Amino acid sequence: MKYKEDLGFAIIESNKKISKSLKNIYTRAFNLNRKLFKKSPEKKFKIFICNNNREWKKKCRYYYLREGSGTVLRNGNLVIKDIDFLNKTKKDFQVIVEHEMNHVFYILRYHLTKPIWIYEGLAYTIAGFSYPRQELVKRINRNPVVLNYRYLKRDFSNINKIHFMYSIWREFILYLTNNKPYLLISFMDEYIKNPVKSNYHRLFRKYFKKSEKIIFREFLLSFKHLNLSGFL
């Protein structure tokens, strides 16, 4: 039996009854992201809650990753594993929903998932899910190749690498915007009007005064106890 609830901003579907506390988690995540984007999505989207891996694989389609917790489809619909399926506390599950809800806003506003470091970095920034800075330094020193600038353009299929890189992108966004990530929303709002490479670089300098590559280098220098030999 399918259960459906209208949250006002989205239709939520599940094979299990949808509790009030669960609806509150999605509503808080929506309101948190609305504050960042300063505007709600123009259309009502769907939230599909999956209670087993078969359902998860079917709903995810081209974005299926067995170890994943949630994903957002190209049409802006959110597919997410049930809190019990994930075996998460409400606090940890709230973070996951906030992250995925950020993707919903981004996709419905810009109709793309690029640049990948903004797309994923913003979601990590809004949800507060990241390695602590000291832990990042340890991990970077063990695997310094990730500091190569080209990794800003990359995505990964390994969960550990994903968490690692997204944490770096979160730190980069906070550094770039001086802890004001809404500046990237303003940047993207202007960029999406003409989303070509030349306009991207022009607008990046307009908003942040220097090129992406130079600021990323300065960002790396802001880390203490980081072995940067051979990468700067």
N, C-alpha and C positions, 0 to 999 in steps of 0.2 A: 504493500500500500504506500502510495506517495503522499507526503505531507507538504503543504505549501503555506507560506506566510508572506504577506505583503508588508515590507518594512517601510514603505513610502518611497524610498530611494532604490529599492531592489526587491525582486521576488526570490525568496529562498526556498529551496526544495531539498527534501531528505526522505529516506526510507524509514526514518525514526521520527517520533514526535520532537518538535523543536521547542526547547524550553525557553522561558522568559530570560533566564540568565545568558543563554546562548545568543538570543536576539540582541541583548544589550551589548555583548561583545562586538558584534558586527556594527551596531549603531555607533558605539564609541570610536571604532576604527574609521568609520565613514566621517564622523564629525572632526576627528583629528586631521584627516587628510583634506577635508574641506577648508580647514583653517589655513593649511599650507598653500593650497591652490587658489584660495579666496573665491572659489566658485564650485558649485556642484556639477557633476556630469550632466549633459543636456538630455540624456535618455536614461530610462530605468533599465538596469542590467539584471542578470540572473546570478544567483549563487547556488551552485550544486554541491551538496555535502555528500561525500562518499564514505561508505561504511565498510568497504572491503576493497581488495586490490583489483578484482575484476571490474568493479564499477569505476574505480579510479582510472584504470587504463582506458576504459571505454570513453569516459568523459573528457579525459585529457587529450585524446587523439594525438596530434602531431607534437604535443609538448609533454608526452608521457616520460616520466622518470620515476622508476620504482621507489627510490629513496626520498623523493620529493614530498613536501607537505602541502603545497598548494601551487596553482599556476593560473594565469589569466590568458584566455584565448584571444584571438585577433579581434573578435567582436566585442571585447570588454567583459565577457562573462567570467566569473570567478569559479574555479573548481578547487575544492579544498577537502582534505581528509577530515573526518569527524574527530572531535577531541578525544574520544575513547579509542578510536582506531590509532591515533597518534600516541596515545598514552601520555598525554601532556597535562600539566596543571593548568588551571584557568589563566594564571599569569603568563605562562609560556605560550599558551594558545593565543592570548590576546596579542602578543608580539607578532606571531605568525600572521594573524588576520590583518593587523596594521600594515605589515609589509606587503601582503598581497593586495590589499585595498589601495595602496599607493600605486601599484601597477594598473589597477582598474582606472583610476583617475588619469594617469599618464597616457594610457592607450586611448581612452575615449576623448581625450583632449588633443592629442597629437597624432594618433593613428599610426604610431610606429613604436619600436622598442629601442631606438638608437638616439644618441650615443649610448652604448651599453654601460659605460661607467656612470653616466647620469641616471639612467633608468634604474640600475641596481643600487647605485650609491645613495640615491634619494630614498629608496625604500628602506635601506639599512639605517639611514639617518633618522627617518621618521619613526621607525620602530625601536631604535636604540639597541639593536641586536648586533653586537660586534665583539671581536677580540679586544681586550684592554690594550692600551698603547704599548705597555711593557711586553706583553705577550706577542704583539705584532713584531716588535724589534727582535725578539728571540727567533721567531719563525722566519723573518726576512733574512737574518744572518745565517740561518741554516739553508736557505734557498734564495740567494740574492738575485737570481736570474729574473725573478718577478719584477724587479725594479727597472728592467728595461722598459723604456717609454712605450714601446709597441703593445705592452700588456694592457694599456688603457683601452685598446681596441678589441680585446679578446674576451671570450666567454669560455667556460669550462664545463665538462660533464661530470667531473669528480666532485662529490659533495664537500670534501675537505678543502680542495682548492677553491671552490666557489666561496665558501665561508671566508677563507683567507683573503682572496682578492676583493670581495665585496667590502670587507672590513677596511682594506686599504683605500678603496674608493670613498667610503664614508669619511675617513679621516681627511682625504684630499678635498672633499666637498666642504667640510667644516673649515679647513685651512683656506681654501679658495674664496669662500664667501664670508670669512670672519664670523663664523657661527650664525650666518643668516641665509640658510638654504633656499629661502623664497626667492633670492636673487636669480637662482637657476631657472625658476619658473618664468620670471620676466625675460630672461635670455631665450628660453625655449619658445615663449609666446611670439617673440620677434623672429627667431630663426625659422619657425615652421611656416612662415609666410613665403619663404624661399629657401627650402631645405637642401641646399647644394653646398659642396665642400668650401668653395671660396667665400660664401656668405657666412658659413660657420666660423671660419678663422677671422673674418672681419669683425663679426659681432663679438667674438670672444675677446678680442683686443679692446673693443668698445666698452664692454662690461667689466673686464678684469685687468685692463691696462697692458697686459703682456700676453705673449702667445701661450697656448696650453702647455707646450713642451717646456718652456722656460719656467713657468709656475710649478709644474710637476717637479722639476729639478730643485727648485727652491723649497718645495714641500719636503722632499727627501732630506735636505740639509737641516730641516727643523727637528728631525729625530735625533735624540741623544743615544750614544752607544751603538750607532748603526755603522756597520762596515760597508762603506760605499766605494772602496777601491775598485777601479775598473768599470764603474758604472756612471761616473760623472765626468 
